[in-house]
Amino acid sequence: MDIEHPRRWPRWSPLRSSDSSVNAYDHNEEPNVIEAESLDYEVIENVAYRQDQASRGKLHYASYVAFKWLSVLLIGIATGLSAFFINIAVENFSGWRFSATFTVMKYSYFAAFLVYSLFNVALVFSSVKIVTKFAPAAAGSGIPEIKGYLNGVDMPGVLLFRTLVGKIFGSIGSVGGGLALGKEGPLVHTGACIASLVGQGGSAKHFVNWKWLEVFKNDRERRDLVTCGCAAGVSAAFRAPVGGVLFALEEVTSWWRSQLLWRVFFTSAVVAVVVRSAMGWCTHGNCGHFGSGGFIIWDVSGGQDDYSFYELLPMAMVGVIGGLLGALFNQLTLYLSSWRRNILHKRGDSVKIVEACLVSLLTSVLSFGLPLLTKCTPCPDAEKYPDIICPHSEGTYGNYVNFHCSNPNEYNDLATIFFNTQDDAIRNLFSTKTLHEYSASSLLIFLGMFFSLAVITFGTAVPAGQFVPGIMIGSTYGRLVGMFVVNLYKKLDIDEGTYALLGAASFLGGSMRMTVSLCVIMVEITNNLNLLPLIMLVLLISKAVGDTFNAGFYEEQARMKGIPLLESRPKYFMRKKQAREACQSQKVVCFNHISKVGHIVSVLQSNNHHGFPVVNRLQSGETVVIGLILRSYLLVLLQSKSDFQTSDSHGDIRGHFTSRHRLTEFAKPASSRGLSIHDIHLSPEEMELYIDLEPFVNPSPYIVPEDMSLTKVYNLFRQLGLRHVLVVPRPSEVVGVITRKDLLSEQPAEDVYLDEHPAVR
Ligand code: ATP
């Protein structure tokens, strides 16, 4: 039934912006294009739900709580093990590549280059092949999509099992293949995929299904688990459990509850323990080239622990440079990524594969060729700096790399960055043990080259994170500033490594615009609390500078991908608009509470709306809105056919109705299309039957008066995570007023238990 909706106001689209892509998610990475859909976070308090709640006893709650904690434990363990597996694989591939290159180099430089570049291209090829042929949604960092998910938008394919597999193996190929990208963003995505799969009891499609975990098979519970998964990803990537919790809170989530904090914290702690234990197992050479240095922790605790007043200005300068370069990086990657999405990648998978292989070749040429042009430097005094092994024994690679040096006691500073794993290269850049181990020219060359490579590489069809490239870029210019300051204040005890660390923080702050979480992550990974105030200073400056030019990296990428994020603040113009002006369609499509099956089918075929008001016609001729029914519910009812009835009479649903459906039947799996009206086949006789929708409607959808300001609607929508809000005329009467006191009133004794045990809820 269509109800005419009076429209006297100009049309306005809430999602329409100057960027037309915002209205629909054009997932050009995905061959079968599906539009993004909003998630249903609201509790649908229909008859089935109420019956389910009434049947729950203490035992039910106890098992629910046990499953909740068990699922986050599983997420922590699985994410920790995945991170460990990725690290082992990356370190070993890098180790084999470097040792093969150095071995062949004894005979011929050209042959060594061939070995080096072919190794890289082969790994990158495997990564891009996995992504293009098997898991398109695994391309990129995944953080913008997860941010979108936690903001209420489900992107196609993002949390599938195949995406998880693609992300893990794709990251190994892209990071192991020496591209200018990191594995940290992909690990956040990995954690989120694991969490989503745990939340829906595995993947039925891949025959890994645990029915007992299906208690969490709804968008609301899954949102909480995905938040835990994100924190677990950061905790595993950086071995920074507190940073992981804060990252989830500051960067990815849009809603936060205090109960969730416990579970996120627990998951991060589990990851830290799993990673630590797994690393312990690797200490005696069990894991090939993977040793104690394999996981990020760039300990600078022995370095500069105090700073002079004179240093504050250069440190602030590091913050400004970070803000400028970070904003430039965001802008350039944005231009390039949109060009790729709209033009280059539209030409097919083979173009994506060739592109990634060419970028890999370019990276190999530059990283092999540039150190050849660099002069070697004598090794630091071994007695003065016993921790530094320089150079490593012939034919191997290590921190101080003897590459193209005539004297075995010399090292090549550029090769020391290029011919190391990213973690070891950063450890060198942060190094506080010696002075001047890098020449300014080498650092400048590396900065220019790596910045350009990072811009070009991001957006290729491989899993890619921006944390480590950001840290490498930042620490390079930070160290350059440090060298300048050391020369300026010769009498002060200044360490270049400290500036490298501040540079890294400033670039990440200038690009990603995080503050608290980044600060804690930097402190956790460098193990130096003394630098906390300085890191805070550069982060604040770099964020402020970056914000004057553009939005943060993930927001820009999300916008470019057409993910309709609801930002935390409504736009200014919304103050002048009213709720009714935001409604797009001229007619509200409603259903009668008892509707003909054929009518429901034809309505669902004729539009794509996901929610429909359900109305009851009274004998007086008036209509009363009895609630809102979701399209997904209607599809399940049509498919099951068990609620079809022959007459249009209405039974007493409160007294006798017993739901034939479990609540989980109505839930759609994450990131997939779910049921479609085209999947449902009904005979002409079935089309003539009726269905009583009343037991399945959400009887208490959120309702706003038509003249409420759009700012208020926005805040309601954003803060409660809504999908639909009904706009109604001003009500004619008021039945009561609820105040704070009413919400604090006495409650039945049997429910007190639940409040005394907050973990239960
Ligand atoms: P979501 O995935 O969040 O449901 P959507 O944009 O795909 O988002 P639709 O249900 O297709 O959601 O809504 C598109 C537009 O149609 C909205 O702007 C809304 O104003 C309008 N609309 C939604 N439901 C109805 C309905 N039952 N009757 C009339 N108009 C509707």
Boltz pocket constraint, residues with backbone or C-beta under 6 A from the ligand:
constraints:
  - pocket:
      binder: B
      contacts: [[A, 36], [A, 37], [A, 38], [A, 39], [A, 582], [A, 583], [A, 584], [A, 585], [A, 587], [A, 588], [A, 589], [A, 590], [A, 608], [A, 609], [A, 610], [A, 611], [A, 612], [A, 613], [A, 723]]
      max_distance: 6.0
